[in-house]
Amino acid sequence: MSDSGKIITNVSEAKASLSKLIQRALEGKEVIIGRAGKPVVMLVPYVEDARPRELGGSWRGAVEIADDFDDALPEEIQSAFVGDESAS
């Protein structure tokens, strides 16, 4: 293991010091884990994608939602979903 900007370790050492390696990666250091003297994986911080999800795909332009989609349903249709409370 090194105190410079890059940390190279083997799997056994990584198992023993995983918490420290995670912290180093969060601090911006390059953490590389090797096997048999060759680099195998790099430990990097997870960065969540905060962009809004783009919808569309093959349905883009093929579906329209009416302006009154969220309006209240007519009483006879609503009662079919929740039952007719006045009948009890």
C-alpha positions in Angstrom: 0.0 0.0 0.0 1.2 3.5 -0.7 0.5 7.0 0.7 0.7 8.7 -2.7 -2.2 9.3 -4.9 -2.4 5.7 -6.0 -2.9 2.7 -3.8 -2.1 -0.8 -5.2 -2.8 -3.8 -3.0 -3.6 -7.5 -3.4 -6.8 -9.3 -2.6 -5.6 -10.6 0.8 -4.6 -7.1 2.0 -7.8 -5.6 0.5 -9.9 -8.1 2.6 -8.1 -7.1 5.7 -8.3 -3.4 5.2 -11.4 -2.8 3.1 -12.8 0.0 5.3 -9.6 1.9 5.0 -9.5 1.4 1.2 -13.0 2.6 0.8 -12.2 5.7 2.8 -9.1 6.3 0.6 -11.3 6.0 -2.6 -13.8 8.4 -1.1 -10.9 10.9 -0.5 -10.1 10.7 -4.3 -7.2 8.3 -4.2 -6.9 5.6 -6.9 -7.3 2.2 -5.3 -6.3 -0.8 -7.4 -6.6 -4.4 -6.3 -4.5 -7.0 -8.0 -4.2 -10.7 -8.2 -1.0 -12.5 -9.0 0.8 -9.2 -9.4 -1.6 -7.9 -12.1 -4.3 -5.2 -11.6 -7.8 -6.7 -11.6 -10.2 -4.1 -10.3 -10.3 -0.4 -9.3 -12.2 0.8 -6.2 -14.1 4.0 -7.0 -16.8 6.0 -5.2 -20.4 5.5 -6.3 -21.9 8.6 -7.9 -25.7 8.6 -8.2 -27.1 9.9 -11.4 -29.3 12.8 -10.4 -30.5 13.6 -13.9 -34.2 13.1 -14.5 -35.0 9.8 -16.3 -35.7 10.3 -20.0 -38.8 8.4 -21.1 -39.6 7.4 -24.6 -37.9 4.6 -26.4 -40.0 2.8 -29.0 -43.2 4.4 -27.5 -42.0 8.0 -28.1 -44.7 9.9 -29.9 -47.1 6.9 -30.0 -48.9 7.6 -26.7 -50.8 10.7 -25.6 -52.2 11.4 -22.2 -55.4 13.4 -22.1 -55.4 16.8 -20.3 -58.1 15.5 -18.0 -56.2 12.3 -17.1 -56.0 13.2 -13.4 -59.5 14.6 -13.0 -62.0 12.8 -10.8 -63.9 9.9 -12.4 -67.6 10.0 -13.0 -69.5 8.7 -10.0 -70.7 5.4 -11.6 -67.1 4.5 -12.6 -65.6 5.5 -9.3 -68.2 3.3 -7.4 -67.2 0.3 -9.5 -63.6 0.7 -8.1 -64.4 1.4 -4.5 -67.9 0.0 -4.2 -71.2 1.7 -3.6 -71.1 2.9 0.0 -74.6 4.2 -0.1 -76.0 0.6 -0.7 -74.9 -0.6 2.7 
